[in-house]
Amino acid sequence: MSTNQNVKSILYALVANFAVACAKLFAAIFTGSGSMMAESIHSFADCSNQGLLLLGVKNSKRPPSSDFPLGHGKEIYFWSFIVAIVLFCLGGVFSIYEGIHKLHATGPLKSPMIAIGILIFSIIVEGMAFRSCLKSIEKVRAGRSYWQWFKDSRQSELVVVFGEDFAALIGLFVALMAIVLSHVTGNVIYDAIGSIIIGCLLVVIAVFIGIEVKNLLIGQGVEKTLKDEFKQFIEADENIEAVLNMVTLQMGSDVMVALKAKMVDGQSAKEMIHSINACEQKFKEKFPQVMWLFFEPDIAD
């Protein structure tokens, strides 16, 4: 999937989160609901996160230089990791704190129907944003479960948007249930518990996102299915007998490939160079995401 499609998913989530965040903040101030305050903080944190992702996407497109010969593609992983930290600290930990603080509250919620109405509105808006994210994922999921895609994906910005949108929807339903229970029973402890649950949810999602992005920061190769395609394409070349070794590195939306291959017998040095150059050209035409290809002919690994 193209970077432009990922940017559209980020922008869609940003617009939705900002509208929802403003509505939630109004309801939190008006009703005094801890769950609504936790949700508003969560949404504003998501807005800042999407801004960081857009910054990461932009910076990752900077061209290579003498100091960064392989480009800046991995910068998107850095900003994605920062997003996980923000989600953990600002969204999760503060929501838990807000819930614990509200456990000692005794007064009833003011105008809970306003909060309920805004939560229903927020569920609709967030649902639309999540649907847009799922449509982007469907283009690359290739029949895998969402969990398997989440673990295998090399598109950190899409992983982050998916995690945030999923957490937002679950959090909204939790907040809605908490406020309804507080309104029906007259006991605000349910609202406080709702805030704590939302905070714990955000912490868990942030940890999972952080783990996935950490792997990319360290230096993951491409997904196994794509690596197999690379190998099959090279070995299908009539001048190549076998691929002896192949190393790949995911660099944001770009890929680096280094391979060692056994050439067919009977070629002169000049013929071998021409064969390698022709193979490299066809390979990059077939896989345009491969920006760097290092080809070493050999007789053994």
N, C-alpha and C positions, 0 to 999 in steps of 0.2 A: 504494500500500500504506500502511496506517495506521501511525502511530508506535508503537502498542501491539505490532504484529507485529514491528517492528524491535527493540523492547525485549525481546521474548521471545527473539529470535535472540541478542541480546547476553547475556542472562541464561543461556541455554543454553550459550553459549561460555564464560562465566565459571565456571560449575559444572564443566564438563568440563576446562577448563584448570587449575583449582585441584586437582582430583583427580589429574590427570596430573602436575602440577608436583611435588606431594608424593611421588608414586611415583618420578619421575625423580631427585629430589634424594636420596632414600634409596639408589637404585641407584648414583648418581654417587659418593656418599660411601663406599659399601660396596665398589665395584669399582675406584674410582680412574679411571674412564673420562672422558676429556676430552669425547667426543661426548655422553655422558650429562649432564655438567655444563653443556655448551652448551645442550642441550635443556631442562634444568631451568630455567636462567636465562631462556631463551626463553619457557617456559610461565608463569613468575612475572611476566615482563614483560607477557605477554598479559593476565594477571589484572588487573594495574594499569591496563592500557589499557582493558579493559572497564569498570572502575570509572570511569575518566575519561569514557568515552562515556556511561555512565548519568548522570553529573553534567551532561554537556553537554546530553543530552536533557531533563533536568529543568529546567535553567536556560533552555533555549531556549523553554520554555512560559510564561515570565513575561510578564505583559501589557504592552502599550505604556505609556509614561509620557512626561512632558514632555521628559525628556532622551533617551529612546529612542522617538520617535514611531512607528517602524516595528517596534517590538517587539524581542525578543532572539533571534529565530529563527536568526540566523547564528552564534550562540555555539557551536552544535554543530560548526561548521566549525573554530573555534579549537581546541576540544578534540580534534577528529579530527587536526588538524595536530600538536598536542602528542604524540598517540599515535604518529604517524609518526616523530617525533624520538626518542621513547623506544624504539621498535622498532629504529631505526637505531643508537642509541648503546648502550643497555643490552643489546639482543638481538644485533644484528649485530656491532658493533665488539668487544664483550667476548668473543663466541664466537670471533672470529678471533684475538684475543689469547690466549685459552685454548688454541686449537689450536697456535699458534706455540710457546707455552710447552711444550706436550706433545710437540713434535717432538724435544725433547732427553731425553725420558723413556726409560728402558731396561728398567724392570721390567715384567713381564707384567700383564695385567688380572686382578684378583681376582674369582672367581666370575662369569665373563661370562654364564653361563646365567641368572642373576638379572636382569641388564641386558636380555638378549634377551627374557625373559618379560615384563618391565615395558614394553619397547618395543612388543611385540605388543599388550599390554593398552592402551597409549596410542594405538596406531593405531586400535583398535576404538572407543575413546571419542571421539577426535578425528574419526574418520570419521562418527560419529553427529552430532556437532556441525556438521560441514561439510555433511552431508545436510540438516540443519535450515536452515542458511543458504541452501543451493541451493533449497529449497522456497520460501523467502521471495523469492528472486530470480526464480523462475519466474513469480510473480504479476505481475511488472513487466517481464520481459525482452522480451515481445512478439515472439518469434521471432528476436531478434538473437543473435549469438554472445556468449559470456560476455565476451570481450575488448571487443566493441563496447558491450555494456551497461556494462562497467567504465568506459569512456571517456566514455559519454554520461550516466551516472547522476548525479542531483543529491542522492542520499541518501548522504551521506558516512559515516554510521555503518554502513550496510550494506556500503559499499565497504571500509571498514576491517576489519569482521568477515570478509568474504570473503577479503581479502588475508592476514589473520592465519591463518585456518583453512587456506588453501591452503598457505602457507609452513610451517605446523605439520605437515601431512601429509607434504609432500615432505621436510622436515627429519627426521621420524621414520624414513622409509624410508632416508635417507642414513645416519643414526646406526645403524640396524639392520645395514645392509650393512657399515659401518665396523667395528662390533664383531664381527660374524661373521668378517670377513676377518682381523682381529687375532687372534681366537681360533683360527682354522684355521691361519694361517701362523705364529703366535707372534710377530708383528711389530706392536708398538703404534703404528707410524707411521701405519697405516691409520686408527686411532682419531683421531689428531691431524689427519690430512687431512680426516676426516669433520667434525670440529669447525670447521675453516676453511671447508669447503664450506657448512656450515649458516650460518655467519656471513655469508658472501658472499651467500647466498640471502636472508637477512633484510635485508641492506643494499639489495639490488635491489628487493625488495618494498616496503620503506620509502620508497625514492625514488619509485617509481611512485605509491604512495598519497599522498605529499607533493605531487606534481605535480597530481594530480586535485583534492585538497583546496585547493591554492593557487588554482586557477581559481575555486572557489566562494567563497573568501575575498575575492578581488578583486571579484567580483560577476557571476556568470554568470546568464543568463536561463534560462527553462525549456527543456526539450528541444524540438527543432524540431517533432516530431510534435504535441506539446501546443500549441505556439504556433499551428500551422496549424489545430488544432481551435478555438482561441480566435477566430481570424480568420474562419473559416467560420461560426461561430455568430453573430458580430456581423453579418456581411454577409447572413445569412439573415433578419435582421429587416426587416420591410416598410418601416420608416421610415428605414432607412439604405441609402444608395446604394453606398458603398464605404468600406473602411478605408484611410485614407491613410498611416498610420504606427502602429506598435505597438512598445512597449518593455516587456519583462518583466524581473523580477528575482526569483530564487529566494532565499527567506529561511528556510532550514531547511525545515520542512514547509509553510510559508506562501508565498504568491506575491503580488507586486505587479504590477499591469498599468496602464500609461498608454497611452492610444490617442487618435489624432486621426481623426475620421471625417467623411465628407461625408453630410449628411442629404438626404433627398428634398426636392424643391422644393415650395413651396406651403404650408409650415407657418408659423404665426405663432410668435413667440418663446415664448409660453406653451405652445403645442402641442409645440414642439421640446423644451422642458424636460420635459414629461410623457413624451415618447417616450424621452428619454435615461434618465430615472429608471426607466421600465418595463424598458428594455433592461438596465440595470445590475442590477436585481433578478433578472431571469430569468438573467442571466449568472452571478451568484453562486450561484443555486440549482443551475445546471448544473455549475458548477466551485466547490465549497465550499472548496477550498484557496486561492482568491483572496480575500485579506483586505482588499486595497486596490485600488480601481479608479478611475482618474482619466480622465474622458471629456471630450474637447475637440471640439466641432463646428467644422468649417472647410470651406472650398471648395477648398483646395489644401494640399499638404504644405509 
